[in-house]
Amino acid sequence: MTIQPSSNQAAPSNEAGVLIVGGGLVGASLAIALDAAGCRASLVEAAAPPARSVAGPDERNLALSRATVNGLRAIGVWRHAEAQATPIRHIHVSRAGEFGSARLDAERHGVEALGWTLPARELGAALQHRLDECRLLNRHVPASVTALERHADRWRVRLNAADGARELEAALLVGADGTDSFVRRELGIEARVEDYRQTLFVCTVASEREHAGRSYERFSDDGPVALLPLAERRCGLVLTVAAEQAPEVAAMDDQAFLALAQQRFGWRLGRLSRPGRRHAHAIRRVEAAQLTAPRAVLVGNAAQTIHPIGAQGFNLGLRDALTLAELVAGANDPGAADLLAQYAARRAGDRAGTMAMSHGLVRLACLPQPFLAPFRSLALLAYDRVPPLQRLLARQGMGFRGESPRAVLERLP
Ligand SMILES: Cc1cc2nc3c(=O)[nH]c(=O)nc-3n(C[C@H](O)[C@H](O)[C@H](O)COP(=O)(O)OP(=O)(O)OC[C@H]3O[C@@H](n4cnc5c(N)ncnc54)[C@H](O)[C@@H]3O)c2cc1C
């Protein structure tokens, strides 16, 4: 339905509260952060658990930055997830067939871990657990938002739930409804879309050698491959192939798939074996042309969907959510124009920087042109050896970017 401005002046805006459309990883985190800050909010999620958990039904293993874990700890989620997480103590970035690599080492930067790996379903379960503890939050699950109507000081939102249609009001409408956001479309916010023509295969594998908390990213002409450390000598594998090759890879039996993974990753961890269930993801980049509209804001994948290889999507989305919660917590009117302007200004640097880094990594590191090889090798060596570059890479790798929300901050050595 199209948006119809109206002059209707009903309920005061701050009584209507915040309405979050989409209870995925980012929407759920925002709902929890608002509840923890004592703010009234409603959360509408289309899919019912357990058919689809907060995290979705796949085998993703998420690399969570140190800043993200600080944020999850601050809103009471991490205690439900911690036991399932594996610390990332070293990061190793390289390119097949070229010299030079960039390495980051937690100890060298005075921390016990640069980040943690957590299966997405475990993060989903922890969020679900924490949502159940929220006291001010109204949850509408399963229910789909089907229409938005704009009034002068609030939104009227129509939901379809199993027990019928109903309407809610909101002083601030939050689109946390993912890559193909209904809210974004209804707000009339344009999105730039780029199809990477790549498919990512995700599964877990066992490694012959101990990973010792090492996370690997390896680039090649065929796209990037990553291995993330997990418990019990297993790793989360992310293998990129060109979209045309995807049906052939999807049809491979385990042995053929392992042989491909081994050829692409190399032998740093010895022989890879015992692959778990495989899931395929087609990869698009989607960037909303703006983050806000009157009394409305986009967060997470609805605002920007980026290539997973830099492992930044949720990390970035959580910083969206925590920044918004911080601003709303200190405001009388959560949908006030100056609050939304502050939000957009505070998110601009982090968002642009992270998107450019992720896109640049995929484009530059995977381009086959041989003339680029020496420059790429030198860049990796510089990041590895030049202390200020190392420090910058470490800070950014740990998720401390732009004007961070207070909940993620810590004093680093
Ligand atoms: C293979 C892969 C690996 C990844 N690895 C990492 C990683 O290592 N680190 C990292 O930080 N990120 C990673 N990401 C990115 C991360 O998974 C996403 O950024 C994150 O899940 C986005 O969460 P979201 O809540 O914004 O969106 P979504 O998870 O898409 O959630 C949107 C929710 O909105 C609901 N919804 C939609 N429309 C409506 C409606 N009309 N009414 C009600 N509800 C609605 C949907 O049901 C859904 O639950 C990876 C992604 C992929 C694909």
The ligand as an SDF file (V2000), in Angstrom:
LIG
                    3D

 53 58  0  0  0  0  0  0  0  0999 V2000
   26.8010  -16.9470    4.2030 C   0  0  0  0  0  0  0  0  0  0  0  0
   26.7680  -15.7710    5.1120 C   0  0  0  0  0  0  0  0  0  0  0  0
   27.7400  -15.6070    6.0780 C   0  0  0  0  0  0  0  0  0  0  0  0
   27.7100  -14.4890    6.9140 C   0  0  0  0  0  0  0  0  0  0  0  0
   28.7270  -14.3480    7.8480 N   0  0  0  0  0  0  0  0  0  0  0  0
   28.7290  -13.2470    8.6560 C   0  0  0  0  0  0  0  0  0  0  0  0
   29.7420  -13.0920    9.6400 C   0  0  0  0  0  0  0  0  0  0  0  0
   30.6450  -13.9200    9.7810 O   0  0  0  0  0  0  0  0  0  0  0  0
   29.7060  -11.9750   10.4310 N   0  0  0  0  0  0  0  0  0  0  0  0
   28.7160  -11.0270   10.3020 C   0  0  0  0  0  0  0  0  0  0  0  0
   28.7320  -10.0310   11.0350 O   0  0  0  0  0  0  0  0  0  0  0  0
   27.7460  -11.1650    9.3640 N   0  0  0  0  0  0  0  0  0  0  0  0
   27.7200  -12.2430    8.5470 C   0  0  0  0  0  0  0  0  0  0  0  0
   26.7170  -12.3970    7.6280 N   0  0  0  0  0  0  0  0  0  0  0  0
   25.6760  -11.3520    7.5070 C   0  0  0  0  0  0  0  0  0  0  0  0
   24.5600  -11.5290    8.5300 C   0  0  0  0  0  0  0  0  0  0  0  0
   24.0650  -12.8440    8.4870 O   0  0  0  0  0  0  0  0  0  0  0  0
   23.4360  -10.5250    8.2070 C   0  0  0  0  0  0  0  0  0  0  0  0
   23.9950   -9.2420    8.0950 O   0  0  0  0  0  0  0  0  0  0  0  0
   22.3800  -10.4900    9.2980 C   0  0  0  0  0  0  0  0  0  0  0  0
   21.8260  -11.7690    9.4820 O   0  0  0  0  0  0  0  0  0  0  0  0
   21.2740   -9.4900    8.9150 C   0  0  0  0  0  0  0  0  0  0  0  0
   20.2660   -9.5180    9.8960 O   0  0  0  0  0  0  0  0  0  0  0  0
   18.9370   -8.6400    9.7400 P   0  0  0  0  0  0  0  0  0  0  0  0
   18.2070   -8.8740   11.0240 O   0  0  0  0  0  0  0  0  0  0  0  0
   19.2740   -7.2670    9.3320 O   0  0  0  0  0  0  0  0  0  0  0  0
   18.1510   -9.2730    8.5010 O   0  0  0  0  0  0  0  0  0  0  0  0
   17.4070  -10.6870    8.3500 P   0  0  0  0  0  0  0  0  0  0  0  0
   18.1780  -11.7520    9.0560 O   0  0  0  0  0  0  0  0  0  0  0  0
   17.1320  -10.8800    6.9080 O   0  0  0  0  0  0  0  0  0  0  0  0
   16.0340  -10.5090    9.1540 O   0  0  0  0  0  0  0  0  0  0  0  0
   14.9390   -9.8320    8.6270 C   0  0  0  0  0  0  0  0  0  0  0  0
   13.6850  -10.3700    9.3150 C   0  0  0  0  0  0  0  0  0  0  0  0
   12.5600   -9.5920    8.9110 O   0  0  0  0  0  0  0  0  0  0  0  0
   11.4410  -10.4440    8.7880 C   0  0  0  0  0  0  0  0  0  0  0  0
   10.4860   -9.7720    7.8920 N   0  0  0  0  0  0  0  0  0  0  0  0
   10.6400   -9.4640    6.5860 C   0  0  0  0  0  0  0  0  0  0  0  0
    9.5620   -8.8190    6.1040 N   0  0  0  0  0  0  0  0  0  0  0  0
    8.6940   -8.7110    7.1360 C   0  0  0  0  0  0  0  0  0  0  0  0
    7.3820   -8.1360    7.2660 C   0  0  0  0  0  0  0  0  0  0  0  0
    6.7660   -7.5250    6.2470 N   0  0  0  0  0  0  0  0  0  0  0  0
    6.7640   -8.2180    8.4770 N   0  0  0  0  0  0  0  0  0  0  0  0
    7.3780   -8.8090    9.5430 C   0  0  0  0  0  0  0  0  0  0  0  0
    8.6130   -9.3560    9.4560 N   0  0  0  0  0  0  0  0  0  0  0  0
    9.2720   -9.3110    8.2800 C   0  0  0  0  0  0  0  0  0  0  0  0
   12.0170  -11.7310    8.2240 C   0  0  0  0  0  0  0  0  0  0  0  0
   11.1780  -12.8440    8.5060 O   0  0  0  0  0  0  0  0  0  0  0  0
   13.3660  -11.8060    8.9350 C   0  0  0  0  0  0  0  0  0  0  0  0
   13.3150  -12.5880   10.1170 O   0  0  0  0  0  0  0  0  0  0  0  0
   26.7110  -13.5110    6.7830 C   0  0  0  0  0  0  0  0  0  0  0  0
   25.7150  -13.6700    5.8120 C   0  0  0  0  0  0  0  0  0  0  0  0
   25.7350  -14.7920    4.9810 C   0  0  0  0  0  0  0  0  0  0  0  0
   24.6610  -14.9280    3.9370 C   0  0  0  0  0  0  0  0  0  0  0  0
  1  2  1  0
  2  3  1  0
  2 52  2  0
  3  4  2  0
  4  5  1  0
  4 50  1  0
  5  6  2  0
  6  7  1  0
  6 13  1  0
  7  8  2  0
  7  9  1  0
  9 10  1  0
 10 11  2  0
 10 12  1  0
 12 13  2  0
 13 14  1  0
 14 15  1  0
 14 50  1  0
 15 16  1  0
 16 17  1  0
 16 18  1  0
 18 19  1  0
 18 20  1  0
 20 21  1  0
 20 22  1  0
 22 23  1  0
 23 24  1  0
 24 25  2  0
 24 26  1  0
 24 27  1  0
 27 28  1  0
 28 29  2  0
 28 30  1  0
 28 31  1  0
 31 32  1  0
 32 33  1  0
 33 34  1  0
 33 48  1  0
 34 35  1  0
 35 36  1  0
 35 46  1  0
 36 37  1  0
 36 45  1  0
 37 38  2  0
 38 39  1  0
 39 40  1  0
 39 45  2  0
 40 41  1  0
 40 42  2  0
 42 43  1  0
 43 44  2  0
 44 45  1  0
 46 47  1  0
 46 48  1  0
 48 49  1  0
 50 51  2  0
 51 52  1  0
 52 53  1  0
M  END
$$$$
